[in-house]
Amino acid sequence: MSTNVGAIRLAIAQLLAWRSVASRPLRALLLCGGFGVGVGVMIVLLAVGEAMVRQASQERLVGGGTITVLPEGIDIEVLTTGGLGGLFFSVPNARFVHRQVLNAPRLSDVVTVAAPQLEGKLLYVTTADGVEHPVRASGEIPSATRTLGALPTVARGAWDDDDGDRRWMTPTPAELRHDIDHFHLPTPGMANRNSWGEWHYFNVISPDANRWAFVSFIVGGDVTGDQWGGQVLVTLHERARAPRRFSRTIPKERVRFSTRDANLTIGNDSVRVLPDGRYAVRADVREEGTGTPLTLDLVVSPASRVDFPGATMVSGDFTSGYAVPALRADATGSLCVARVCEQFDGAQAYHDHNWGGWRGVTWEWGSARAGEYTLLYGRVAPEDSASATAGGNAPLFVYVTDAQGFLALFRPRVIRYNDARDVRTAAGILKVPATAELIDVRGTDTLRLTLTVDDAVATDTRIGLVERGDSESARALRKPWFVQMAGEARLEGRVRGRVLSGRGRGFFETYR
């Protein structure tokens, strides 16, 4: 009986299916065709993924190397299942990865040559008649590919490195500074272009660590229009004393900057990159309120390989860029106040470069030496961002270097402050950090960074320009006090089985 019922059901189903096809033949044809196309596309994508995986195992097909470097997040499973995100990608900051990781002295015993390559990149070519054509293009550095033994046969002519290839692979110290440290223009479509600010920042510490100077060469306002200018600001600090501010504001007609190099002139003051990659920093400014003159003439010498390549964050109308061409540097020269001069000879120094729209922006930042190590930490947040609203809980970064360059990157979730220090302001006593701590664990690598503050000052961002940007557009900050601190950094941890341990002086910034 059950067999008959099953046969009857099958016959009814077949009859209904046939009548459905007969009554709506076009719809049935469309459905069958769509199903067939879907199956065909899946087969093609699986074949492409399989081919890419096989190619990755064939060193001759991917340039002769034994290791292929892919961006973080690219998974072999993505390739084999046909995920479109796996077919088109590039390595962010590829030049930094090549110079500071793959081609660094740290890996010289295991890496013979690292050859950058672009395969099948989608480009658009516009012809003389204005027609745009999509094309596929590949690129590589001929000398590097030749060393790998995988340079294609050239049927006619020669294929050798040009000056752009050389500059990408082995820039001179001056070329590297210009590439990292050049100036920028506001992002196209930026609504609050008047909030644009960009500046060179330097600091230098006296040998006894009792005095230090912050030096900023600032370009502020919409530099693509008429409402902008420059400012040179030098702030002198001495332990347990109020800081002294020396500044000069210059109209745009006497300001020179370039998107191709790092040189900056503001009136008679300037930052110049010397042919050997050092910075010549010269300023002649007067103290606010008293008119006391200050002259500064320093040569800042960056340590080789100890730099931060720079990055620009863009989110809606928010743009923030940051690079550190001289994370560890020495300064030689003089700083004179009313003809009383302090001489520097190999003094601890630092230089960074900032750009972006700074309306309502706050940050956590710090840089310090810790014995043989130099470190940088930070986080930038727009005032209206979720991280700022939540109290700044977006992950920070801690960038650790040694004499061979980049060593490790950590991402602590929080920086734990102990606001046990009092700073006197015009509005009364302000609680600021006395200590801070950053902790992170990444696999077997660990980090514990402890900061002990021995001097701090707070600047009200509602009353004009401050050290590191135009605060006029930041007057609505939820935390209006810009806190600059000096103190000791203590580094502890482990990287790839190597113990990290060191301490030294540094500067730190936050908002309250």
C-alpha positions as CSV (number, residue, x, y, z in Angstrom):
1,M,0.0,0.0,0.0
2,S,2.8,2.4,0.9
3,T,4.5,1.7,-2.5
4,N,1.3,2.6,-4.4
5,V,0.9,5.8,-2.4
6,G,4.5,6.8,-3.2
7,A,4.1,6.1,-6.8
8,I,0.9,8.1,-6.9
9,R,2.6,11.1,-5.2
10,L,5.5,10.9,-7.7
11,A,3.1,10.8,-10.7
12,I,1.1,13.8,-9.3
13,A,4.4,15.8,-8.8
14,Q,5.5,15.0,-12.3
15,L,2.2,16.0,-13.7
16,L,2.1,19.3,-11.8
17,A,5.7,20.1,-12.8
18,W,4.9,19.4,-16.5
19,R,1.7,21.5,-16.5
20,S,3.6,24.3,-14.7
21,V,6.2,24.3,-17.5
22,A,3.6,24.0,-20.2
23,S,1.4,26.9,-18.8
24,R,4.4,29.3,-18.2
25,P,7.1,28.1,-20.6
26,L,9.0,31.5,-20.6
27,R,9.1,31.7,-16.8
28,A,10.3,28.1,-16.6
29,L,13.0,28.8,-19.2
30,L,14.2,31.9,-17.3
31,L,14.4,30.0,-14.0
32,C,16.4,27.1,-15.6
33,G,18.7,29.5,-17.4
34,G,19.4,31.5,-14.2
35,F,20.1,28.3,-12.2
36,G,22.5,27.1,-15.0
37,V,24.3,30.5,-15.0
38,G,24.7,30.4,-11.2
39,V,26.1,26.9,-11.3
40,G,28.5,27.9,-14.2
41,V,29.7,31.0,-12.3
42,M,30.4,29.0,-9.2
43,I,32.4,26.4,-11.2
44,V,34.4,29.2,-12.8
45,L,35.1,30.9,-9.4
46,L,36.2,27.6,-7.9
47,A,38.5,27.0,-10.8
48,V,40.0,30.4,-10.5
49,G,40.5,30.0,-6.8
50,E,42.1,26.6,-7.3
51,A,44.4,27.9,-10.0
52,M,45.5,30.8,-7.7
53,V,46.3,28.3,-4.9
54,R,48.3,26.1,-7.3
55,Q,50.1,29.2,-8.6
56,A,51.0,30.2,-5.1
57,S,52.7,26.8,-4.7
58,Q,54.6,27.3,-7.9
59,E,57.4,29.7,-7.1
60,R,58.4,30.2,-10.8
61,L,54.8,31.4,-11.6
62,V,54.7,34.0,-8.8
63,G,58.1,35.6,-9.4
64,G,60.6,33.0,-8.3
65,G,60.3,33.5,-4.5
66,T,59.6,30.9,-1.9
67,I,57.2,33.0,0.2
68,T,54.3,35.1,-1.0
69,V,53.3,38.0,1.3
70,L,49.5,38.8,1.4
71,P,47.6,41.4,3.4
72,E,46.3,40.5,6.8
73,G,42.8,38.9,6.5
74,I,43.3,37.2,3.1
75,D,42.5,33.5,3.6
76,I,43.3,30.7,1.2
77,E,39.7,29.5,1.8
78,V,38.5,32.8,0.4
79,L,40.4,32.1,-2.8
80,T,39.3,28.5,-3.2
81,T,35.6,29.4,-2.6
82,G,35.6,32.2,-5.1
83,G,35.3,35.1,-2.8
84,L,35.6,38.3,-4.8
85,G,37.5,40.0,-2.0
86,G,40.3,37.5,-2.5
87,L,40.9,38.3,-6.1
88,F,41.9,41.9,-5.9
89,F,44.1,43.2,-3.1
90,S,47.3,45.0,-2.3
91,V,49.6,45.3,0.7
92,P,49.1,48.6,2.6
93,N,52.4,50.5,3.2
94,A,54.2,48.1,1.0
95,R,57.3,50.2,0.9
96,F,57.5,50.2,4.7
97,V,57.0,46.4,4.8
98,H,59.7,46.0,2.2
99,R,62.2,48.4,3.9
100,Q,61.5,47.7,7.6
101,V,60.5,44.1,7.6
102,L,61.4,41.9,4.6
103,N,64.6,43.8,3.6
104,A,65.6,44.7,7.1
105,P,68.9,43.7,8.7
106,R,67.0,41.6,11.2
107,L,66.0,39.1,8.5
108,S,69.2,39.3,6.4
109,D,70.2,35.7,7.3
110,V,66.9,34.3,5.9
111,V,65.9,36.7,3.2
112,T,68.1,37.0,0.1
113,V,65.9,39.4,-1.8
114,A,62.3,40.7,-1.5
115,A,60.7,41.6,-4.9
116,P,57.5,43.8,-4.8
117,Q,55.0,42.9,-7.5
118,L,51.5,43.9,-8.7
119,E,49.6,41.3,-10.6
120,G,46.5,42.1,-12.7
121,K,45.8,45.4,-11.1
122,L,42.6,47.1,-12.5
123,L,43.4,50.6,-14.0
124,Y,41.5,53.0,-16.1
125,V,43.1,54.7,-19.2
126,T,41.6,57.8,-20.7
127,T,42.4,58.2,-24.4
128,A,42.8,61.5,-26.2
129,D,39.2,61.5,-27.3
130,G,38.0,61.3,-23.6
131,V,37.0,57.7,-23.6
132,E,37.8,55.7,-20.5
133,H,39.0,52.1,-20.8
134,P,39.5,49.5,-18.1
135,V,42.8,47.7,-18.4
136,R,44.8,45.1,-16.4
137,A,48.3,46.0,-15.5
138,S,51.2,44.3,-13.7
139,G,54.3,45.9,-12.3
140,E,57.6,44.9,-10.6
141,I,61.1,46.2,-9.9
142,P,63.2,44.7,-12.7
143,S,66.4,44.4,-10.7
144,A,64.7,42.6,-7.8
145,T,62.8,40.2,-10.1
146,R,66.1,39.6,-12.0
147,T,67.8,38.6,-8.7
148,L,65.0,36.1,-8.1
149,G,65.7,34.6,-11.5
150,A,62.2,35.3,-12.8
151,L,62.5,38.3,-15.1
152,P,60.6,37.7,-18.3
153,T,62.5,37.4,-21.5
154,V,62.7,40.8,-23.2
155,A,62.3,40.4,-27.0
156,R,63.6,43.8,-27.8
157,G,65.2,46.7,-25.9
158,A,66.0,46.7,-22.2
159,W,64.0,46.5,-19.1
160,D,65.9,48.0,-16.2
161,D,65.2,50.1,-13.1
162,D,64.4,53.7,-13.6
163,D,64.9,56.4,-11.0
164,G,61.4,55.8,-9.6
165,D,62.3,52.1,-9.0
166,R,65.6,53.1,-7.3
167,R,63.9,55.6,-5.1
168,W,61.2,53.1,-4.0
169,M,63.8,50.4,-3.2
170,T,66.8,52.4,-1.9
171,P,66.0,56.0,-1.4
172,T,68.8,58.4,-0.2
173,P,68.2,59.7,3.4
174,A,67.0,63.0,2.0
175,E,64.6,61.4,-0.5
176,L,63.2,59.2,2.3
177,R,62.6,62.3,4.5
178,H,60.8,64.1,1.6
179,D,58.7,61.1,0.8
180,I,57.5,60.7,4.5
181,D,57.5,64.3,5.5
182,H,56.0,66.3,2.6
183,F,52.9,68.5,3.0
184,H,49.3,67.8,1.9
185,L,46.2,69.5,0.7
186,P,42.7,69.2,2.3
187,T,40.7,66.2,1.3
188,P,38.4,66.9,-1.7
189,G,34.9,67.6,-0.6
190,M,36.0,68.4,3.0
191,A,33.2,70.6,4.6
192,N,35.3,72.4,7.2
193,R,38.3,73.3,5.2
194,N,39.2,76.2,7.5
195,S,39.9,73.6,10.2
196,W,42.8,72.2,8.2
197,G,46.1,72.3,9.9
198,E,49.5,70.8,9.2
199,W,52.8,71.2,11.1
200,H,56.3,70.1,11.7
201,Y,56.9,69.4,15.4
202,F,60.3,68.9,17.1
203,N,61.3,68.5,20.7
204,V,64.7,68.5,22.3
205,I,65.8,67.8,25.9
206,S,68.7,69.2,27.9
207,P,71.4,66.7,29.0
208,D,70.2,66.9,32.6
209,A,66.6,66.4,31.5
210,N,65.5,69.5,33.5
211,R,64.7,71.7,30.5
212,W,63.1,71.0,27.1
213,A,61.7,72.8,24.2
214,F,58.7,72.1,21.9
215,V,59.0,73.6,18.4
216,S,56.1,73.8,16.0
217,F,56.0,75.2,12.4
218,I,52.3,75.4,11.7
219,V,50.3,76.0,8.5
220,G,46.6,76.5,9.3
221,G,43.4,77.2,7.4
222,D,42.2,76.4,4.0
223,V,45.4,76.4,2.1
224,T,43.6,76.1,-1.2
225,G,41.9,79.5,-0.6
226,D,42.7,82.8,0.8
227,Q,42.1,82.3,4.6
228,W,45.2,80.7,5.9
229,G,48.7,81.5,7.2
230,G,51.6,80.2,9.2
231,Q,52.8,80.3,12.8
232,V,56.1,79.4,14.5
233,L,55.7,78.5,18.1
234,V,58.4,77.6,20.6
235,T,57.5,76.6,24.2
236,L,60.3,76.4,26.7
237,H,59.7,74.1,29.7
238,E,61.7,73.8,32.9
239,R,60.9,71.3,35.6
240,A,58.5,72.8,38.3
241,R,58.2,76.1,36.4
242,A,55.5,77.6,34.2
243,P,56.3,77.3,30.5
244,R,57.3,80.3,28.4
245,R,55.7,80.8,24.9
246,F,57.5,82.4,22.0
247,S,55.6,82.8,18.7
248,R,55.3,84.6,15.4
249,T,52.3,84.6,13.0
250,I,53.0,85.1,9.3
251,P,50.6,85.8,6.4
252,K,50.2,83.3,3.6
253,E,52.2,85.4,1.1
254,R,55.3,84.6,3.1
255,V,54.7,80.9,3.7
256,R,56.2,78.3,1.4
257,F,55.3,74.6,1.6
258,S,55.2,71.8,-1.0
259,T,53.3,68.5,-1.5
260,R,56.5,67.1,-3.0
261,D,59.1,67.9,-0.3
262,A,59.4,68.5,3.4
263,N,60.9,72.0,3.3
264,L,58.9,74.7,5.0
265,T,59.4,78.4,5.2
266,I,57.4,80.7,7.4
267,G,58.7,84.3,7.1
268,N,62.4,84.1,7.9
269,D,62.1,80.9,9.8
270,S,62.5,77.5,8.2
271,V,62.8,73.7,8.3
272,R,65.1,72.3,5.7
273,V,66.1,68.8,4.8
274,L,69.9,68.7,4.2
275,P,71.4,66.4,1.5
276,D,72.4,63.8,4.1
277,G,68.9,63.6,5.5
278,R,69.3,65.8,8.6
279,Y,67.0,68.7,9.4
280,A,68.2,72.3,9.7
281,V,65.7,74.1,12.0
282,R,65.9,77.9,12.4
283,A,63.6,80.3,14.2
284,D,63.6,83.9,15.4
285,V,60.5,84.6,17.6
286,R,59.5,86.7,20.6
287,E,57.9,85.9,23.9
288,E,54.2,86.5,24.1
289,G,53.5,89.3,26.5
290,T,57.2,90.5,27.1
291,G,58.6,90.6,23.6
292,T,61.8,88.8,24.8
293,P,63.7,87.4,21.7
294,L,64.4,83.8,21.1
295,T,66.6,82.4,18.4
296,L,66.9,78.7,17.6
297,D,69.5,77.1,15.3
298,L,69.5,73.3,15.5
299,V,70.5,70.4,13.3
300,V,68.4,67.3,14.0
301,S,69.9,64.0,13.0
302,P,67.4,61.1,12.7
303,A,68.6,57.6,13.6
304,S,68.7,55.2,10.7
305,R,65.6,53.1,10.2
306,V,64.0,54.4,13.4
307,D,60.9,56.0,11.9
308,F,57.2,55.6,11.5
309,P,56.0,55.6,7.9
310,G,52.8,57.6,8.3
311,A,49.2,57.0,7.6
312,T,46.1,59.0,6.8
313,M,42.7,58.2,8.4
314,V,39.6,59.4,6.5
315,S,36.1,58.9,7.8
316,G,33.4,61.1,6.4
317,D,34.5,64.7,6.9
318,F,37.3,63.7,9.3
319,T,40.8,63.4,8.1
320,S,43.9,62.9,10.3
321,G,47.4,62.1,9.1
322,Y,50.6,61.4,11.1
323,A,54.2,60.4,10.3
324,V,57.4,60.3,12.3
325,P,60.5,60.7,10.2
326,A,62.7,61.0,13.3
327,L,61.4,58.8,16.1
328,R,64.8,58.7,17.6
329,A,67.1,61.6,16.9
330,D,70.0,63.8,18.2
331,A,70.1,67.6,18.1
332,T,73.1,69.8,17.9
333,G,73.1,73.6,17.9
334,S,71.9,76.5,20.1
335,L,68.8,78.0,21.7
336,C,69.2,81.6,22.9
337,V,66.8,83.7,25.0
338,A,67.8,87.4,25.3
339,R,71.3,86.4,24.1
340,V,71.7,83.8,26.9
341,C,72.4,80.6,25.0
342,E,72.1,76.9,25.7
343,Q,74.3,74.7,23.5
344,F,73.1,71.2,22.5
345,D,75.5,68.5,21.4
346,G,73.9,65.2,20.5
347,A,70.9,66.0,22.8
348,Q,67.8,63.7,22.7
349,A,65.4,64.9,20.1
350,Y,62.3,63.9,18.1
351,H,60.4,65.0,15.0
352,D,56.9,64.2,13.7
353,H,54.5,65.6,11.1
354,N,50.7,66.0,11.5
355,W,48.0,67.0,9.0
356,G,44.2,67.0,8.9
357,G,41.0,68.6,9.9
358,W,41.2,69.3,13.6
359,R,37.6,70.4,14.5
360,G,36.7,68.7,17.7
361,V,39.6,66.2,17.6
362,T,41.4,64.8,20.6
363,W,44.2,62.3,21.0
364,E,46.4,60.2,23.2
365,W,50.0,60.3,22.3
366,G,53.5,59.6,23.7
367,S,57.0,59.0,22.6
368,A,60.0,57.9,24.6
369,R,63.3,56.2,24.7
370,A,63.6,53.1,26.9
371,G,67.3,52.1,26.8
372,E,68.1,50.6,23.4
373,Y,64.4,50.8,22.4
374,T,62.4,53.7,21.1
375,L,58.6,53.6,21.3
376,L,55.6,55.5,20.1
377,Y,52.0,55.1,21.2
378,G,48.8,56.9,20.2
379,R,45.2,57.2,19.2
380,V,43.2,60.0,17.4
381,A,39.5,60.4,17.8
382,P,37.0,62.9,16.4
383,E,35.0,64.4,19.3
384,D,31.7,63.1,17.7
385,S,33.1,59.6,17.2
386,A,31.8,56.6,19.1
387,S,35.3,56.1,20.6
388,A,35.3,59.6,22.0
389,T,31.7,59.4,23.2
390,A,32.6,56.1,25.0
391,G,35.6,57.7,26.7
392,G,38.2,56.9,24.0
393,N,38.1,53.1,24.1
394,A,39.2,52.5,20.5
395,P,42.5,50.4,20.6
396,L,45.7,52.3,20.8
397,F,48.9,51.3,19.0
398,V,52.3,50.9,20.6
399,Y,55.1,50.9,18.0
400,V,58.4,49.5,19.3
401,T,61.8,49.9,17.5
402,D,65.4,49.1,18.2
403,A,68.7,49.9,16.3
404,Q,67.6,47.6,13.4
405,G,64.3,49.4,12.9
406,F,60.8,48.1,13.5
407,L,60.5,45.4,16.1
408,A,56.9,45.0,17.1
409,L,53.4,46.5,17.1
410,F,51.0,46.1,20.0
411,R,47.3,47.2,20.3
412,P,46.3,47.8,23.9
413,R,42.6,48.3,24.4
414,V,43.0,51.1,27.0
415,I,45.6,53.4,28.6
416,R,45.0,53.4,32.4
417,Y,45.6,56.8,33.9
418,N,46.0,57.6,37.6
419,D,44.9,61.3,37.8
420,A,46.7,62.0,41.1
421,R,48.7,65.1,39.9
422,D,47.5,68.7,40.4
423,V,48.0,71.4,37.8
424,R,47.1,75.0,38.5
425,T,45.2,76.7,35.7
426,A,43.3,80.0,35.4
427,A,40.1,78.1,36.1
428,G,41.5,76.4,39.3
429,I,43.2,73.1,40.1
430,L,43.0,70.5,37.3
431,K,43.6,66.8,38.0
432,V,46.0,65.3,35.5
433,P,47.9,61.9,35.2
434,A,50.6,61.1,37.7
435,T,51.1,57.6,36.1
436,A,49.8,55.6,33.2
437,E,50.0,52.0,32.1
438,L,49.5,50.2,28.8
439,I,49.3,46.4,28.7
440,D,48.9,44.0,25.7
441,V,49.4,40.3,24.9
442,R,49.6,39.2,21.3
443,G,50.2,35.4,21.1
444,T,53.5,34.8,22.9
445,D,54.5,38.5,22.7
446,T,53.8,40.7,25.7
447,L,54.0,44.4,26.6
448,R,53.9,46.4,29.8
449,L,54.6,50.1,29.4
450,T,54.6,52.2,32.6
451,L,54.7,56.0,32.5
452,T,55.7,58.1,35.5
453,V,55.0,61.9,35.1
454,D,57.3,64.4,36.8
455,D,56.1,67.5,35.1
456,A,52.8,68.5,33.4
457,V,51.1,71.6,32.0
458,A,47.5,72.2,30.8
459,T,46.5,74.5,28.0
460,D,42.9,75.7,27.5
461,T,42.1,75.0,23.9
462,R,39.4,77.6,23.9
463,I,41.7,80.6,24.0
464,G,43.7,80.3,20.8
465,L,46.5,78.4,19.1
466,V,48.1,75.6,21.0
467,E,51.2,73.6,20.6
468,R,50.2,71.1,17.9
469,G,47.5,72.7,15.8
470,D,44.8,75.3,15.4
471,S,42.6,75.0,18.5
472,E,40.2,77.8,17.3
473,S,38.1,75.1,15.6
474,A,38.3,72.9,18.6
475,R,36.6,75.2,21.2
476,A,33.7,72.9,21.6
477,L,35.8,70.0,22.9
478,R,34.1,68.0,25.6
479,K,37.6,67.8,27.3
480,P,39.0,71.3,26.6
481,W,42.3,71.0,28.5
482,F,45.3,69.9,26.4
483,V,47.7,68.2,28.9
484,Q,51.4,67.9,28.0
485,M,53.5,65.8,30.3
486,A,57.2,64.8,30.7
487,G,58.5,61.9,32.6
488,E,60.0,58.4,32.5
489,A,58.9,55.4,30.5
490,R,59.6,51.9,31.6
491,L,59.3,49.1,29.0
492,E,58.9,45.4,29.9
493,G,57.8,42.4,27.9
494,R,58.9,39.8,25.4
495,V,59.0,39.7,21.6
496,R,59.6,36.4,19.7
497,G,61.3,35.0,22.8
498,R,63.5,38.1,23.3
499,V,63.1,39.9,26.6
500,L,62.3,43.7,26.4
501,S,63.6,45.8,29.2
502,G,64.5,49.5,29.3
503,R,63.7,52.9,30.7
504,G,64.2,56.5,29.6
505,R,62.7,60.0,29.1
506,G,59.7,60.8,27.0
507,F,56.8,63.1,26.4
508,F,53.1,62.3,26.6
509,E,49.8,64.1,25.8
510,T,46.1,63.7,26.6
511,Y,43.0,65.8,27.2
512,R,41.1,66.5,30.4
